[in-house]
Amino acid sequence: MNQIHTLIRAAEKTALAAVLALTALIAIPATAAAKPSDTYKSLENFSNVLSLVQKNYVEEVSPSQLLEGSIKGMLSSLDPHSSYLKPEDFKELKLETKGSFTGIGVEITIRDNFLTVVSPIEGTPGYRVGLKAGDRIVKINGKSTKNMGLMEAVRKLRGPKGTKVEISVFRKGWSELKKITITRDVIPLHSVKWKMLEPGYAYIRITNFQAKTTRDFKTALKKINSKGRIRGLIIDLRNNPGGLLSQAVRISDIFIDEGVIVSTRGRVKDQNTVYRARSGGTRHSFPIVILVNEGSASASEIVAGALQDHGKAIIMGTKTFGKGSVQTIIPMANGAGLRLTTARYYTPKGRSIQAKGITPDIIVERIEKPVKNGKKHDVLREADLENHMENDEDIPKKEKRSKTLKERQEEQKKALEKKEKEIKKLLENDNQLRSALMVLKGLNVYRYGSPAVLSLKKKDK
């Protein structure tokens, strides 16, 4: 009995210390804080439950396990994104933006109590097997994901390269679960890809927002500029689950001359922040279309919302995911972390993104082409990109002789024809991308007149 009372007192002290520490950390105003008497009554109730569990539960449970479970339960009851990160989970979180990791490459969240795919990252195992935004992962390796914490699910989906994980997926319109076996792989950290669709019309794809995204985006723009005047740019944020807020702000800042990019508002004053455009950057006069869909979330929505509100881009596609809350990561003394929702994102015009998302200026639903011979429609891959690195196995070990000028010209001609065919096929299979290109061309006709008319004007002169 004395031992139980000792445990109860220890639990009371630990729980009270956690409450007081958290209160001090986030500096809740006195008017918003709970009355001390209410807090002590709740803690008394908590200690009674702890005592009953330790006395009567079918198996012996350690106080630390019960307290950790209590903390997890408290945070999971708030919203899908607040959570307690054990030391190993905290390390996993850091890997997402600072280093490479292996897994299946999908961003997940809890929606309506189900583990839900926000978006698969392009080029990853999850993307290749056909996972889509909104898919519900009901089981992982036969274990139900009901009541499974987000970080626990992440741990189960990640693993060494080459190992397999089986997930049971339910998708809207399906009548039953579908089992999918996925081979884990290294998740690529290159988040920017680019391509010229036609002379003057460029395409840049951002797969997620990582530490080097802005740098790589600017490099892509520089290379595109070197090919001649840009008449229009398509920024593809479809199935981009988000990432670093700082990178979303910097990408937006490339195109916005002045004013607010995004603001955050919380219950605590310290969480109220306004991110503004910095003057002095390069001004871009070409029209921009941003492609979004239900898999565009968080940082993607910040970029789309900022450029939409400032009139710098036309947003095209389907309504975005609606993940507009700010999570603050608070390190704990024991190496663990507290992931706490502390604010909401607002666009420059004060629109809340949370649960509403960004509504496109032009709604274009994706039309999936029928699968032929078991092959999926073409998507943009590494081999399609400008200046991509060749596979070393494809590089001849030794040339027997130097090629003549005519042979080199013939090779260049074939390579150009191949690129043109690839672009044509890509546009044929992606109606949203095709629509974006048509809009850009239309804007140029409206602004400068049609190429045929301009050509006649030149002749008249």
N, C-alpha and C positions, 0 to 999 in steps of 0.2 A: 504493500500500500504506500509506504514512504517513497519507494522508488517511482511509483506512478505519479505521486504528487510532485516529486522532483522533476520528472519529465514534463509535467503540466506547467510547472513554473518556468522551466527552460523554454518550453514552447511559447508561453505567454511573452517572455522576454524577447525571444527571437522575432515573433510576429509583431510585437509592439515596436521593436527596433526597426523592423522593415518598413512599417507604416510611417514612423517618424522620419526615417531616412528619406523615404520617397517624398514625403510632404515637404521636407526641407529642400530636396533636390529640385523639385519643380516649382517651388516657391508659390504654393497656392495661396491666394489672398485670404485674409481672415474671414471675409464675408462668405467665401465659397467653401471653406473647409468645414468638415463635419464637426459637431460639438464634441468635446472631449468625453462627456458622459456617454454619448452614443457609441463612440469608438471603443470605450472600455467595456460596454455591455456586449458589443459584437465580439470582442476578444474573449470575454468570459464564455460566451456561447461557443466560440471556436474551441476553447480549451476543454469544455465539457464534451464536445463531439470527439476531440482527440482522445480524451480519456476513455470514452465508450468504445471507440475503435480499438484502442490498445488492449482493453480488457476483454472484449467479446469477439473480435474478428477471428475467423477460423484459423488464420495463420499469423505468426508473429511478424510484425512490421516495424521497421526502425523509425524513430522520430524524424530523422532527416528525410526519409522517403515520403513520409506523410506530409511534412512541411513543403517539400518540393512539389508534391502533387497539389497541395493547396494553392501555392503560388501560380502554378500552371492553370489551374481551374479558374482562379481569380482573373487572370489576364485573358484567357480564352473566352470568358463570359462578356468581355468588353466589345471585341470586334475580331474579324478573321485575321488581322495583321499583327495585333499585339501578342507577344509571347515571351516566355522565359527561355533563354538560350543557355544550356549547359555549356561548360567550357569547350567541349568538342564541337558543339553546335555553333558557338561563337566563332571558332576557327573556320568552320565551313562557310559561314556567312562572309568572312573576309576574303575567301578564295574567289567569290563570285565576281569581284571587280579587280582584284590585285594579282591573280595568278591563274594558271591553267588548272582545270579539274576534269575528272572523268565522270560521265553519267549518261543520261539520255537526252539532255538538252531541252527541257521544257520548263517554263515558268508556271508555277502552280499557286493556287490560293484556295481558301475555304469559301464556298459560296452556297448559301442555303443548306449548310451543314454537310456539303459534299466536297470532296477533294476535286477541284476543277482546274482544267488546263486554261491558263490565261493565253499562252501562245507557245508554240514550239519555235525554237531558235533555228533559223534557216541553216541548212547544211549539217544538222545534227541527227543522231539516230532517231529521235522522236519525230523529227520533221520527215525523215525518209520513209518511215513506216506509215505516215499519213495522219498523225494526230492533229487535231484541229482545236482552235479556241472554242471553249464551251464544253469540250468532252469531259465526262465525269469518270475519274479513276476510282472504281468501286473496290478493287482488290489489288494488292501488290504481293506477288508470290503467294497467292492463295489467302492472304490475311486481309480481312475487311479494313477499309480505311475509315469506317465510321468511328468517330471520337478519337481518331489518330491526329496528333499534333502536326502542324505544318513542317517543323524541322525534323520530326521523326520520319515523315513521309519523304522528305528530301534525302535523308540518310539512307533510306531503303532503296531509293531510285539511283543514287550514286554508287559507285564501286569501281574496282580496277578495270582498266581497258581490256576488252575481250570477254568479260564475264557477261552473263545474260540475266535479265530480269523479266518476269512475266507479269503483265498487268491486265486486269479485266476492265474494259471500257464500255460505258454507255453513252450513246450519242442521240440527240433529239432526232426522232424519225425511225430509230431502230426499235425492233420488238424484243430484242434480247441482248445480253452482254456479249461482248466479243473479246476473246483472249488474244493478246498480242505479245509475242516474245521479242524483246529488243536487246541487241548486243551493245553494251556500253562502249563509249569511245571518248577520246579527248575532245572537250568542247572548244571549238575555235574561238580565239580571242580577237580575231580581225572582224571589226563590226561595220566596216564601210566597203562597199563594192560599187563600181561605176562602169558605165558603158555609153558609147555614142549610138543613139538609135538611128539618127540621120544627121547629115551635116548641119550643125548648129543646134541640134536638139539632144540634150544629155539626160542621162538617167543615173541617179545615185541612190543606192539602197543602204539604209542603216538597219542592221539586224538587231542591235541593242546598244545601250549607251554605257560605254566603258571609259576607263581613264584616258585612252588615246583617241577617242572617237572624233573630237573636234580637230585635232591635229591631222588625222587621216582624211577627214572631210575637206579640210582646206587644201591638202595635197591633191586630192581628187579634182577640186575646182581649178587648181592651178594647171593641172595636166589638160583638163577640158578646155581651158582658156587658150592653151598653147596650140590647139587645133583650129582656132579661128573664133570669130565672134559667136557668143552664145545667144541663140534666139529664144531658147526656152529650156527650163529645167524641171524634171520630174524627180521629186524626193519621195522614195517609197518607204513608208513606215508601217506597212501592213505586217501583222504578226510580230511586231516589235514590242516585247513585254515591258520595256522601260530600262531602268538602270540608274545611273548617277544624275541627280538633279543639276549639279554644276555643269555637266556636259550638255544637258538639254538647254540650259540658259545660254551657254556659249554658242551652240549651234544657232539658236534663235537670234543671238546678237550679231551674227554675220549678216543678217538681212534686215534687222530693225535698227533704224538710225537713232531713235530716241524714244523715251517713255518706258512704261512698265512692261516687263516680259512675263512675269508671274509673281503672285504674292501668296504668302501663307498666313493663315489666321488660326489662332488657337485660343484656349481658355486662359493661358498664361501669356503675359505681355512679351516675354522673351521669345515666344514662338511666332510673333507677328513680324514677318520680314517681307520687304519689297525688293525684288530683283529688277534692276533697270538696265536698259541698253546703254552701252558706252559709246560716246561719239568718237569720231576720228577713224572709223573703219572704212574699208572699201565699199563704195556704193554700187549696188547691182540693179540694173534697170530692166533686166530680162524678166518675162513672166514666169511664175512658178506654180506648179500643181503638186499638191501633197496627197499621196494615196494612203488611205487608212481603212481599217476594217475592225471587226469585233475583237481581233487579237492585238490591236494597238492600245497600249496601256501606259499609265503613269507618265514617264518622261516623254513618251511619244505624244501623249495628249497635251502636254505642256507646250511642245514645239508647234503642234497643229493649232492649238488654241491661240497662242501668241501671234503667229503669222496670219491667222484668220482675223483676229480682232484688229490688227494693224493694217489689214487690207494688203498684205504683202504676198499672199498666196491664195489660190483657190483650193479648197479641201474637197477631195473627191473619194467616193467609195461608199462604205457603210458606217453606221454609228460605232464609235469606239467603245472600249470595255467599261470605262467609268471608274478607274482606280485613281481617285483624287485626294488621297489622304497622305499625310507626312508621318513617317516613322522615325523616331529618334532612338539611336542605339546608345544605351547607357552602360558602360563597363562596370562590373561588380568586383568587389575585392577578392572574391574566390576564383576569378578568371572567367566567370559566367557573364552573361549580358542580358540586359532588359531591352526588349524591342517594344517601344510604346508609341501608340498613335497620339501625336501631340497637336496636330493642326490639319487643316484642309488647304488644298490648292485652289487658287482663283485665277482666272484668265485676266488679261489687262482690262477688260470691261466689267470685271467683277463677277463673272459666271463661275459657279462652283462645278468642278469636274466630277466630284464624288457621286457615284451611282447614276449619273446622268450621261457622262461621256461628252464627246464632241460630235455634233451633228454636221455632216458634210454639207457644203454649199450645193454640190451636185451629187445626188445619190445614184450610185451605179452598183447594182448587185453583181457579184462574181458569177459568171456562167461557166460551170465546170464542163469541159469537153468529155464525151464518153471515152472510157478507157479502151484502147485497142491492143490486142495481143498481150494483155497483162501489163502494159507499160503505161506509166503516168504521162500526163502532158508535160511538155518541156518547161523547165524553170531555169532561171539564171544560175549558172554554176561557175566554179573557179576557172574552168577552161574557156568560158565565154568572155572573161574579163580582159581589159586592155593590159598589156605588159605582164600577163600572168607567167609564173615560173613553170618551165617545162618539167615533166617527169624525167629524171636522169636516165631511165631505161629507154626513153624515146629519143635521146640524143645520140647520134652516131658516134661510136668510139673513135673512128678515124676516117677522115675524108680521103678518098683515093686521089682526087685532084681538085683544084680550085674550079668553081663554077664560072661559066662564062656570063657576061652581062645579060645576054638574051635569056639564059636559064634562070638567072636571078629575077629578072623582070617577069618571067612566066610564073615563077613561084609566088611572087608578090601579087600577081593578078589572081591566081588561084586562091590565095589566102583571103584576098579582098572579097572574092565571090562567095567563099565559104562563110565569111562574117555576115555578108548581106543576107544569105540564106538563113542563117541562124537568127538574125534579127527579125526577118520576115516571119519565121516560124514562131518566135517568141511573141510577137504582136498578134499573130493569128490565134494563139492559144490563151492570151490574157486580154480579155475584153476591157478590163479596167485600165490597163496600161495603154491599150489602143485608144480608148476614149480620152485619156489624159493627153496623149500626143495630138489628137484631133483638136482639143480645146486650145492647146498652145499654138497650133498653126492658125486656128481661127482668130486668136488674140493678135497674132502678128499681122494677119490680113487686115484686121480692124485698125491696127495702129499704123501700119506702113502701106497698106494696099497689097493686092495680090502680086506675085512675082511676074505674071504675064503683063499686068497693067504697068508695073514699074519698068519692065523691059521696053514697052511701047513708048513710054514717056522719054526714056533715054534716047530712043531712035529719033523721036520728034525734035529733040534738042540738036 
